Amino acid sequence: MHVQDSHWSSALTAGGALSAPAGGARGDGSRTSPLRVDAQRNLEHVLRAAREVFGELGYGAPMEDVARRARVGVGTVYRRFPSKDVLVRRIAAEETSRLTEQARTALGQEDEPWSALSRFLRTSVASGAGRLLPPHVLRVGVAEERGLPDHARLPQQRTQAAGELRLVPEAPPVGGAADDAGASELLDVVGQLVERARTAGELRPDVSVSDVLLVIATAAPALPDAAQQAAASARLLDILLEGLRSRPA
């Protein structure tokens, strides 16, 4: 799993409000005026490269690596994203949003609860989005050991036995309310998929939202060969899905 707290922390050491640099760029990586064609093309290259580099190396990867992958100068990257935390937040928000839409699609287009959940997992793993989830979304730990009160946990966590993996709320993400809202939206939609499958008796009763997100993250390995990566992801996901599914007593 490539999302690591140390990587995220190092990427966000300059958190907080950012002033708008010259040229119309704002602190969130957006602009107040339309981009020229060449500038738009460079932006697309940078975002694609950032997704690839952070997906392979984690959010601690340097901006120079992103610039090399995008085949632009590092100054071009910084002109669009004035600090690394701005770029990190942009990629993390995009991946969180992508997962949310994939969950909504599965929820709306699949009548069978297990089919909906497995479709979401297969689509998400195939897209590689799990490798780019920020830690405030994918937070695994033991709540009892952290001393968290019951009201501080997600609803799906409250009925679990001690010692199980679950999402644990931590400090608010550096990106602020928007990032937090995006994470909450993802957890809510995935929670609906989980609850439907559990109610139908097709999902193990001890499986939580955090387990599902953990499957997405661990079943998306970064291998140098694309064909090997796809085959490994598909095989691993098959095994993990079998582990999630309930079995007759």
Secondary structure, 3 states (H helix, E strand, C coil): CCCCHHHHHHHCCCCCCCCCCCCCECCCCCECCCCCHHHHHHHHHHHHHHHHHHHHHCCCCCHHHHHHHHCCCHHHHHHHCCCHHHHHHHHHHHHHHHHHHHHHHHHHHCCCHHHHHHHHHHHHHHHCHHHHCCCCCCCEECHHHHCCCHHHCCHHHCCCCCCCCEECCCCCCCCCHHHHHHHHHHHHHHHHHHHHHHHCCCECCCCCHHHHHHHHHHCCCCCCCHHHHHHHHHHHHHHHHHHHECCCC
